[in-house]
Amino acid sequence: MSAQDRLTDALYGLGWGTVKKLPEPAAVRLGRTIADLAWKQRGKGVQRLESNYARVVPDASPERLAELSRAGMRSYLRYWMESFRLPAWSEERIKAGFEAKDLHHLTEGLAAGKGVVLALPHLANWDLAGAWVTTKLGIPFTTVAERLKPETLYDRFVAYREGLGMEVLPHSGGTAFGTLARRLREGGLVCLVADRDLSASGVEVDFFGDTARMPAGPALLAQQTGALLLPVTLWYDDSPVMRGRVHPPVEVPESGTRAEKTSVMTQALADAFATGIADHPEDWHMLQRLWLADLDPAKGSA
């Protein structure tokens, strides 16, 4: 393991080991302080966040974009402070930490014996939403995690999410799709973060007026298993409670090839994501390049 990898792993370990012991007001203050420092330094992540917000809010002035990026970094650090502390939260705190609108789309789908795929963008705190599903609703679910480097960091994330009641599959290796399909055919729940895919299998969508790629997996799983595909968007307000909405199901088109159906369904997901992001852009934690026009030629043709 390189020195950089050891440092990265140690910093995350420090976060989970130390931040979760802080009183909640102290953790909130710490997160805001770190966010403001990072914002003032205007590193690559902050600049990319601001550039992405410029696509979401195209008429925003430079001053408005700066305000958004500052709020975005505060939201991003709120996510991390909550995530570091989630393993130490009581069941009551988790249950009180999230409120969802239109939850009936999920509960009725599962009650009907159908599997359900929940697809989310990088909005607010998807880990908290998942912990709420397993704790408040008592519904286990399966998700996938990207293989991070170093491997010890990936292991930390898997252990963290499994500790919140999730079944976590590695994104690579080719077996995840089959396992997800089995869970859905058994009437289970699958949750996937689905607003960025730069691989060759990514589906091109129109997103805020330009082309981006999003994963085909959610649409393919719904087609192959008959599961409901439900977009979910999340946001923060000024309270300690995160908010969310379960959108109406994305229907499988009656005609077309599998690729054509997948394209239509993934575009519908992108449209639902765009609605939530446009309403709460500061809670979209996209600090990476997303649109094909922003990618360098090698990545854009991957």
N, C-alpha and C positions, 0 to 999 in steps of 0.2 A: 504494500500500500504506500502511495506517495505521501510526502509531507502534507501536501494540500488536502488530500483525501482524509488523512488523520485529523487535520484541523477541522475540516467540515463535519466529520463525524462527532468530534469532541464538542463542537459548538451546539449541534443539535442535542447531544446528550446533556449538555449543560442546561439547555432550555427545558427539556422534559424533567430534568432532575431538580432544577432550582425554581423556575418560574411557577411551576404548579404549587409550590409551597407558599408563594406570596399571597397576601390578602388580595381580594379582587380589586379594590380601588388602587392598590399599589401596582398591580399588573396592568391595569388600564393606563395609568400614568406612564409606566415604563414603555408600553407599546407606543403611546403617542409621542413620547420623547424620541424614541428610536426612529419613528416614521418621519418626524420633522427634521431630524438630523440627516437622514438619507435623502429626503426631498431637497434640502438646501445644497447638498453635494452634487445633485443633478448628474448622477451616474447614468450608465447606459440603460438600466432598467427603468429609471424614472423618465428618461427621455423617450423610451419606447412606449411607456404607459401614456405619456402625453400625446405622442403621435397617434396611438390607437384611439384615444379619446377624440382627437381631431376628426377622425372618420365618423365616430358616433354622433358628435355634435359639430357638424361641419360649419355652422355659422358662429361658432364660439370665437371670441376675441382671444389674443394671447394672454390677457389677464384672466379671462374665464378658464382657459386651459390650465393655467398655472394653479388656479384655485381647485380645479378638478383633480389635478395630479397630486396636490397636497392631500385633499380628502381621500383620494385613491390609496395613497401610501398609508394613511391612518387606518383605512378600512382593511388594507392588506395586513398591517401589523396587528389589528384587532383579531383577524383570523388566526395569526400565529400565536398570540397570547392565549386565545381561547383554546386552540389546539393543544398547546403545551399543558394547559390546566385541565382539559377535559377528563383525563384519566383519574383526576382527584375529585371531580365533581360528584356530588351525591345524585342518586336517582331523581330526587325531587328537583334539584337544580337543573338537570338535563330536561326533565319534563316541562319545567317552567321557562326554558330558554328558547323555545321556538313555538311559533304559531303558524298554521298553514291554512290557506284559503282553498276551497274546493277540493278538500281531501276525499270527498266521496268518489271522485274518479278512481282513486287508488283502492279504497276499501271495497267499493262495489265490484271492481275488476277482480280482486282477489277472492271475494265472496262467491263470485260466479264460477270459480274454479279455474279461471284463466291465469296464466302467468302474467306478470307485469314488468315492463322495462321502464324505469325512470331515467330520463336523460337530462343532464344538467350542464350548464356552462360554468365557467370559473367565477361564479358570483358568490359573494359573502362567504359563509362557512359550510361547505357541503359535508364536512365531517360531523359537525354538530347536527345537521339535518339527519344524517345517517344514525347517529347515536340516539336521537329522538325517536326515530322509527323503531329501533330495536328495543328502546326502553319504554317509551310512552305507549306505542302501539303493540309492542311485544311481537314484532314481525322480524324474523331474521332475513338477511339478504346476502347476495353475493356480488362482489365487485372485482375489479382488476386494478393492479398497481403497476406502474412503469418500473422497470428494473433500474434503480438508481445506482450511481457509483459514488462512493465505494459500496461494496456489497453489504457492509455492516450498516450503512445508512438505510439501504433498502430493507434490511432485516428489522431495523428500528421501526420503520413505517408500518411494516406488516404486523409486527407485534402490537403497535399502538392501535391500529384499526381492528385487529382481532380482539383486543382488549375492550373495544367498544361494541363488540357483538357482531362484527362483520366477518363473512368468509371472504378471504382475499386470495385472488389468483394472480400469478405473474402475467404481465402483458405479453411477454415474448414466449416462444416455445411452441406455439401453434395449438396447444391443447385447451386454452382458455375458452374459445368459442364453443367447442363441444360440451364442456362442462356447463357453461352458461345456458346452452340450449336444453340440456337435461334438467337443470333447475327450473326452467320455465315450463317445460312439459309436465313437470310434477306440480305445477301451480304455484311456483315460488316467485320471489321478487329479485330482480337484478337492477343495480344502480350503476350508471356509467357517466363519467364526466366526458362530454362529447362535443366541445366547441373548437377543437384544434387537432388536426391530423395532417402531418406533412409527409406521410408515407405515400408510396405509389398507389395504395388502395384507397386513399382519401377521396371523397366525393366532392367535386367542385360545386359550390353554392354561391348565390348572390347574397352578399352580407354587407349591409349598409352601403349599397351601391357599387361594390367591387367584388372580385372573385376571391374566395377563400376555400380551403379544403376542410371538411369535417369527416369524422369516421363513418364508415358504412355499417359498422357493427350493430347499432341499435335497430336500424331499418331491416337488416338481414335477419336478425334474431326474431323480430316481430313477424316477418314473412314466413320463416321456416317453422315457427312454433305456434303461431296463432295468438301469441301474447299481445296484450295491449301495449302500445308505445305512448308514454305520457311525458311531455316536456315539463320540467320544473324550473322555476326561477326563484331566486332568493334575494333578500336585501336586508340592510340594517336601517334602523331609524335612530332616534336619539335615546331610546330605551335600552336596557340590557337584553331585550328579547329580540331575536332575529325573526324576520317575517318570510313567508314563502307562499307560492301559489302553484297548485297542480293544474296544468292546462288540459283542455279537452284532448281526447285521444287523436293521434295521427293515424288516419285510416290507410289501409293498404289499397292502392288503386286496383280497380277491377280488371284492367287490361294493361298490356305492356310486358316487356321482358323483365327479368329479375333486375337487370341493371337500370332499366327505365323506372321501375317501381322504386328502387332504392334511391334514385336521384330525386324523384318527386317527394318521397318521405323525408329525406335528409334536408331538402329545401324547406319543408314544412317545419322541421325542428329548428332550422336556422332562423326562420321567421318568428317562431315563438321565443327563441333566445333573444333576438333583436328587440322584441317588445320589452322584455324584462331589463335588458341592458340599457335601452334608451330611457327607461323610467328611472333607473338608478345607475348611471354610468360609473360613479365613483366606487361602486361595489364590485365592478368587474376587474378582477385581478389578472389582467393579461399584460405581463411585462415582457412578452416575447413577440417576435414578428408573427403575424397571422396571415395577412393578405398576400397573395402571390406576387403582387406588384412590389411588395416590400422585401421579398426574399431575394437573396443573391442568385445569379443564374444557375449555379450548381444545385441549390436547394429547390429552386423553383421548378426544375426539370426532373426532380428526384422521382 
